Amino acid sequence: MQPKPASNELQRNAPESGTAREAYDVIVVGLGTAGAVAVIAAARKGLRVLGIDRHTSMGGAGTAGGVLGYYFGSRGGLFEEIDAKVPATEKSVYTPSYGVNAEGKQYVLEREAVEAGATIRYDTTVTGVLTEGRTVTGIECFSPELGRYTATSRVVIDATGNADVCRLAGCELRGGREFDGQAQPFSNALFKLDGERVRAYYTDSGYVFPEDPDSMSEAIVESALLSTHLKAQYDEERRFMRIAPQLGVRESQFIVGEDNVTLASFLEEDYSREPLFMAYSNLDNHSKDVAFESGLQRDWTVAASLWGLKFTVPIPLGALIPKGFDGLLAAGRCLAVDHDMASCVRMKRDMQKCGEAAAYAAYLAVSKQIPLREVPYPELAGLLRDAGCLSERDKVYFEHRVAAQDDKANGPIRWLEDVTEIRSGLSDVKPGVAIWSAKRLGDKIRPHLLEWIGPVEPEHLRKHSAMALALLGSPEAAPVLRDMVRERDPFVPLTSLKYNQARGYAAVYLLGRLADKEAVPDLLRILESREGFTYIDRNKEFLSDEQDLRFQYVSYALMALASIGDRHEETRRTVGEAFGRFLSQLDGSLVISFKGSSEIRNVMDDKIRQLIDRTFRRWGKPVPNPV
């Protein structure tokens, strides 16, 4: 995969003015998951609406992208009306499919848009943005049919997914994780015939920077040639019909908004009480190199194994308004979230709601002739409730997605405060909620945790208490964590349905979090080992085999050693020498699999080199040349 392009390599300039041949109330750029619904909703409100797209269909991920089912997201809204009309198309025209028929939904979306009075133009690319100061007044675009032309509008809705219009307007953008700018893996869906019905399915296929055309071109071609797609022989079990014409991109650039929805602020209960809709999912990050994710995501996913905990997130209007701009809304996955929160706020149901909410905000701004940030929330909320996007009952809550299928405790959860309940949770095989509850309580629970790590306490209680203490920054947890590392503790908790993290390498991560220099010899032994990594987990989606497991141990050990060296300068010589030896031994055997298929392996040598290079530069040491 090519490196992420620097921001100055991407076109950002926009013309200040132009001769407009057409005028609209609202222009929607991108007719995918959010944009298709935005066009219909705005046109039904009587607005003059133009919808354009580079492709030749509406619906995005749910149609051209081949994702025909739904993964969480909150119910209600215009998209449900659209989906309910799709089955009728299978009776007269289209081959029946599992999920929501892709071709049928394309047809219904187009029909509803045209009947509502919207103008739809495919094969059209935005080449510039019309502005008056920091107010967007229209777009410049090109199509083979009409050539280059401009169109004005009161509001432009950027539903491109990649914030293309916002970039051209000069809005501030961000994206990817801090370590390397990498977004989540993309998928390339396949359609196949299953009996008499069409079925679409996908596996993760690699990484891509969607805003970079070279990266996208490479991803489209190379993913189609993977062994999951291109078979030596096709038989009755593999009656493939076609590859989805649109890549399943999960994440690209995000706007910096008037309001920004981040995981850190959300977990601190700092969120809007004026939502447009409630996003609903777990932190469904498909990346398996979690060692390179943010510290908060590692705390949540690795230390507490809370990957499967579902929750609702309020999305305010300010998260759709680029900071300092008017006349422009971002709808869909490019709204103002951070990389950590993006793995939750991206589901199809929610993004369709996002498009509908943007349309109603635009309607009020146009009809009242007011800036978008001044749209009155009570009126907007009324429109959203009438449409089913928002409910009086909507609130923030968390609920389990547990591993044990027969577990009936699958409803909303509460963070624990009672000492007896926390002790019981830490003693269990599903300790995640208790670990995070202890983190929330801080000093109030610390004395009890220190008591529970004693050698006479039961194993789960002792080890999970040490993990909770490490999240509180207590160095007293280190001896227990070192023992867990030495035994390469194979236990995998059952907190989540899947993606639970082995306790052995969770301890490695936490020793790095504590910057425990006494752990250096144990961590160096991990780098020297190629065997002896085991785990106990029937679910193979995250750890498919010992190769996956070895990478987890090694990546966390490298990160931990770097953190220890940052804090303890006297360790840098030993750690630096070990890093140099490790660099010279990289041979392509450090790999991770992708979700959905263990046969696709991603070699991680370049990421390891990047980590070590960055560490040496931070320490002011020359980067060794691998032998």
N, C-alpha and C positions, 0 to 999 in steps of 0.2 A: 504494500500500500504506500502511496506517495505521502510525504509529510504534509501536514496541514499548511495551506497557503497563508502567508502573512497578510494582515489586514490591508496593507498598502498594495497588495497584488490584486485586490478585488475592486472592481469599478464602483465608485461611490458618488461620482459627480452627477448632477441632474441639471437639465436646462431650467432656467428661471422662467421662461415663458415660451409660448408657441401659438400658432394659429390653430384654434380648435375647430374641427369640422362638426363635432357633435357635443351635446351637453346632456348630462344626466344628474340625477340626484345622488346616486350611489354607483360606484364602479367596484366590482368584486374581481380581484385578480387571483386566479387559482380556483378551479371548480372541483376541488377534491373533497375530503371529508367535511371540512368546515365550510368551504366556499359554496358548495352546491346548495347546502341548506340556507346559507346567508342570502343567496340570490332569490330563492323562492320566498323566504320570509319577508325580505324587503319589498319585493314586487307585490306580494299580497297586501302590503300596507299602502299600496297605491303609489309607490315611488317609481320614478323612471330609473331602471336598473340596467346596467351593462355588465355582463359576466364574460370574462375571457380566460382562456387556458392555452398553454403551449401544446397540450395533448388534444385528443379528439373524443373525449368522453367526460362525463361528470361522475363524481363519487369517490375518486381517489382510492385509498387503501381498500375500501369495501367493494370496489368494482374492478378497476384496472389492476389494483394491487393484489387481488385474489384472497383477501382476508374476509371470508364470508360469514364468519361467526362473530360473537362478541366476547371479549374478556373483560369482565367487570364494567366499570362506568356506571353512572346513575341513570335510572329510567326516567322517561317522560320527555315530551317535546315533539316537535314537528317530525323528527326522523322516524318516530314510531308510526305515524300516519303513513309516511312514505313506504316503510318496510311492509306495512299491512297491505299495501296495494300491489306488491311485487308478485305474490303467488299467482295472481290471476294471469300474469303474462306467461307462466309455464303451461297453462291450459290451452293457450292459443298459438304461441310462437316458440318459446325457448325450451330447451331441454331442461327438465327438472334438475335441481341441485340440492345438495345439503346446505344448510344455512340460508342466507339471503342471496338469491340468484343474482350473479354479477351483471349479466346482460339485462335481466329484467329490471334491476334497480337503475341502471344507466337510462333505460327507456323511461321509467316512471319519473326520474328526476328531470329529464329533458322535457317531458310532457307537462309536468307541473310548473316548470319555470316558464315555458312558452305560454301556457294557459293563464298564468299570472301576469303576463305582459312584459316579461324580461327579454332583453336581447342577448343572445348567446353567440359568442364567436370563438371557434376553436383555432388551433394552429396559429396562435397569436402570442407574441412575446413582447413584454414591456421593455422598452429601451431607455426610458427616462421618466422623470417625475416632474410635473409642473408645480411650482411653489410660489408663494408670496410670503417672503420671510420664512417663518417656520410653520406656515400653514400650507398643507398640500391641497392643491386645487384641481388636480387631474393627472393624466398620464400621457406619455408618448409611447406608441407601440407600433409593431410591424406585423403584417401578415402577408402571405403570398397573394391573397385575393385583393386586399385593399392597399397594399404597400405600407408606407410609413405615414402615420397620422396621429393626431392628438385628440383627446376627449377630456372635457372638463366635468367636474362633479363637486358636490358639497362635501362628500365623504368618500374616501377610498378605503376599501377593506382589503388588507394584505392577507390573503389566505393561501399563499404559496407554500407554506410549510417551512421555507428557508429564509423568510423575512426579506425576500428579494426587493420588494417595493420600499420597505423601510431602509434597506441598505442604500438604494439609489437616492433616497431622500436625505441621507446623511444621519440617520438615527444611530444612536449608540447601541451596539450589539455585543453579545457575549455568547460563548458556547463551548461545550466540551468540558472535560474535567481539568483540574489545575495541573496535574502531573504532565500531561502531554497533549491536551486539547482534544483527546479522543472522545467521540460519542459512543453510544451503544452500537452493537453489531446490527447490520441490516439483514433482511431476509429476502429470498427470491422465491416467490410462491409458484407452485405448479398446479395445473388443472389435470385431473385424470378422470376416466370413466370408471365408476364403481357400480357395477350392475347396470341399471338403466338411469343412473343419476350421476351428475357431475359432482366431484369432490375436489376441493382445493386444500392443499396442505403446504407446509413450509418447514424449512430448517434455517437456522442462522447460517449465513454464507460468508461473512467477513466484515471488514470495517470500511467506511467510506466517509469522505467529507462532501456532503451533498452540494455545498456552495461552490465546489471546485469542479469544473467540467471534465478535466482530465481524470480526476479521481472517480467521478461517476461513470465515465466511459469505460474505464478499466474494470470497475465493479460489475457493470452490466455484462460485459463479455466474459470475464473470468468466472463469475458465479454460475453462468449458464454452462460452463465446461466442467464444473465440479462433478465428482462421481455420484453425488446425490441427484443430479439432473441428467447428465449424459451417460447412458448405460451402453455397455457393449452389446446387450441384447434386450429387447422388450418382449414381454410375454403377457399372458392374460392377467397376471398379477400387477403388471406395469403398463397399463393401457394409458399412457400419457397422451394428453391432448395438445397442451401448449404450455409455454412459460408465461406467467403473468407479465403484461407489458410494462408494469410499473414496479420498481424496486420497493421493498418494504422498509423504508427509512424510518427509524424510530426517533431520531433526534438530529437537529441541525443547529442553526443559530437561534438565539432568543433575543427579543428586544429588552432593553432596560426601560422599564415602564414607570408611569407615575406611581404605581404600587408594584412591588416585586414580591412574589410568593416563593420563599425559600424554605428548605427543609429545617434549617436551624431556627428560623423565626417561628415556624409552625409548631415545632416540638416544644418551644418555649411559650406556646399559647398566645403568640403575637400574630394574630390574623384578623382579616376583615370581618366585620359583622354585617356587611352589606353585599352578600354574594349575588353574582349573576346566576351561578349554578354551583353545585357541589360535585367536584371531581371525586371519584371513588375507585380505589385500587390499592394494591400493595406497592412497595417500592420494587417494581418489576424490572430491575436492571439486568439485562441479558449478559452483561460482561462477566467473564469468569476470572479476570485478573483484578480481583477486588483489592488486592494489596496496593494498587495504584490509585484507588478511589480516595475520596476525602476522608479525613479522620472521623467525621461524624457518621459517614456511611459505613465505615468499618466498625465503629462502635455498635451501630444498629444491626448490621448484617452478620458480622463475624463474632463479636463478643457476646451479643445477645441472641443471635440466630433469629432475628425478627423479620426476615425477608418476607414471610408470608402474612404478616399482620396487615390487615386491610384497614383503611381509614378514609374519612371524607375530608376534603380540603375546600374551603370557600375560595372562589375565584371572583375578585371584584372587577369592576369596570376599569379601574386604573391599571390593571394588569394587561389590558388590551390597548392602552394608549401609550405610544412611545413618549418618553420623558421629554417635555418641552415642545411637543408638536401638537397641532390641531389638524382636523380634517383627515386623520389617518388612524385606522384601527388595525391591530394584528389579531387575526382569529386562527385558531388551530395550534399546532405544536410550537409555533414561534412566539407565543405569548410570553409574558414576563415571569418566567420561573428560572430557577438555577438548575444546573446539571443534576444535582441530587434529587430535586423534586420532580424533574422531568420524567423520571421513570414511573411516576405515579400519574402525573397529569398529562396523559397522552392517549388515553383509551378512546376508541371510536365513538362510543355513546357520548362521552364528555366533549369531544372535539366537534361533534355535530351540534351539541348544545351551545358550544362556544360560537359557532357560526350564526346560530339563531339569535343569541344574545347580542352579538355585534350588529345584526340587522335592526333589532329593536332600538338599540342605542343610536344608531344612525338615523332611524326614523324620527326619534324625538329631537335629535339635534337639528335635522333638516326642517321639521315642521315648526319647531319653536325658534329657529334661527339663532341657536346658541352654540357655544363651543362644546365639544364632546365632554370635557371634564365637568361641565356645568349641568349635564343631563340630570334631572331630579330622580334620585333613587326610588322614592315611593311610586312614581309613575312607571319607571322601568321595571321595578319588581312586580307591579300589577300586570304588565304585559307578559312577563315571564311566567307568573303564576297562571294566568289565563291559558297560556300555551302549554303548561305542564312542565316547563323547564325548571321551575322552582316551586317549592312547597312550603307552607307555613311550618311543617314538621321538620324541615331540613335543619340539621345541626351537626356539629363535629362529633364523631365517635370513632372508636377503634373496635375491631372485632378479629377473632382468631381465624386463621386458615390452618387448622391443625393437621398434624401428620396422621394421627389415628382416626381412621374413618368412622369408628364406632363411638368416638368421643362426642357426647351430646353438648358439651360446653363450648358451643360454636357461635354464641351470640356476642353482643357488645361486651367489652371488658372495661374494667376500671383499673387505674394504677393503684397499686397496693400501698397502704400506709401502716397497717397493723403489723407489728413485729412478728407475731405468731404466723400470720399469713405469708409474710416474706420468707420466714424460715422454712415453712412448708413448701413454698414454691422453689426455693433454692435446693431443697432436698429431692426434688422431683426430676424426671427425665425430660420435662418441658419447663426449663427454668427461665426462659427469655423474659417473660413479663415481670418476674420477681427481680431479675438482674437489672432491668431498666427502671423498675420502681425504686430500687436501692440507689441507682444513679440519680434519680430525681430527688430523693430524700437527702442525699449528701451527708452532712455531719450528724444528722439525727439518727441515722442507722449505722454509722461507722463503728461505734463501740461494739455493737452486736456482731457485725461482720468480723471484727478482729477476734472476737470470742469464738466464732464458728469456724475459723480456719485452724483451730487447734488440732493436734494429731489424733485426739480421741474421737473426733466427730466423724459421722458417716461420710463416705467418699464424695458423693454428689454435693452435699452441703458444704464440705470443706473446699472443694474445687470451685464450685460456683460462687461461693462467698469471696474467694480470692479474685475471681474474675470481676465481680462487682466492686471490690476494693480497688482493683487496678483502674477501673473507670473513674474512681474518685481520686486517683493519683496517689494512693497509699503505697509506699514502698514495702510495707509489711507483707504485701501479697506476693512479692517476688519469690521467696523460697518455695512456696506451693506451686507457683507457675513454672519454676525451673524443674521441679520434679515431673510435672506434666510433660514438659518438653523432652526430658531425658527418656521417659517411657514412650514418647510419641503417642500419647493418649489417643486411642482409636475411637473413643466414644463420640457419636454424633447425636446431638439432642433431637428431640421430637417436637420442638416448639412449633415449627412450620410444616406445612404439607410437604415441602421439598426445599432445596437450596439451604438446608441446615449445614452448619460448618463444624468440621471435626475439632474437638476440644484441644488436641495437641497443637495445631498451628494457630488456633485462637490464642493459646497461651504464648506462642512466639510473638504474635502481634502485640499482646498486652505487655510483654517484657520490653519491647521497643517503645511502647507508649510511656512506660515508666523510665526508659533510658537506663535500664539496670545493667551496669557494667560487669557485675558478677556473672551475667548470663553469656558473656562473649565466648568462652570456650564451648558451651553447649550449642550456641548458634553456629560457630565455625564448623562443628562436627556435622551439622546439617548440610552445609555447603560441600563437605567432603564425601557425602553419602549419595549413592545412587539406588540403594535398595533399603528395605526395612520399613517402608512407609505403608501402613495399613489403616483401614477404617472400617467401621461397622455401620452400614447404611444400605438398605434395600433399594432405595431410590437412587438411580444412577444418572439423574439429569444434570446435577452439578459436578459431582465426582464420578466420572464414568469408569475410571480405573486408576491403577497406581501411578500412571504417568501424570494424570491430572493432579493427583494428591502430591506427588513430588514437587510439582511446580508451586503449589500453594505453600508448602513448607519453605522452599528455597526463596520465593519472592518475599514472603514475610520475614525470613531470616535476613535477607539483604536489606530490607527496609529498616528492620530493627537495629542492625549493626550500624547503618548510616545514622539513625537517630541517636544511638549511644555515642558514636563518634562526635556528633554535633554537640552533645552535652559534656562529654568527657574527653578533652583533648589528648590525654595520656593514652587513650586506646587507639588513636588514629593510625599509628605505625603498624600495629598488629592487624587491625581491620584493613588498612590499605594494602598491606602485603597479601592478605587473603583475597581481597577483591582482585588484585592483579593476577594471582594464580587462577582464580575462577574465570576471569576473562579469557585467559589462554586456553581454558578447557571447554569453552562453549563450542558445541558440535551439532547443534540442531536437535538435541534430545530433550531439551526443556520445551514442552509443548502444552497447550490446553486444547480441549475439544470445544466445539460449538454446541449450543443448545439445539437439541433435536436430532443430532447425528454425531456419533462418536467417531465416524470415519473421516470427518474433516478435522484436521489438526492445524493449529496456528503456532508456528515456531516463534518463541518469545525471546530469542537472542538479542534482537535489536532493542527491545524494551529493557533488558538487563544492562546492555551497554549504555543506554541512555541514563539509567539510574546511577550506574557507577561513575559515568562521566560527570554527571551533575554533582555527585557527592564529592569527587576529587576537586572540582572547580570551586565548590563551596568551601572546601578546606584549604584552598590555595596550593594544592599539590598538582604536579604534572600527571596527566592521564597516561597510564602505561600503554604501550603498544602491544597488543596480543601477539604472542609468538606464533 
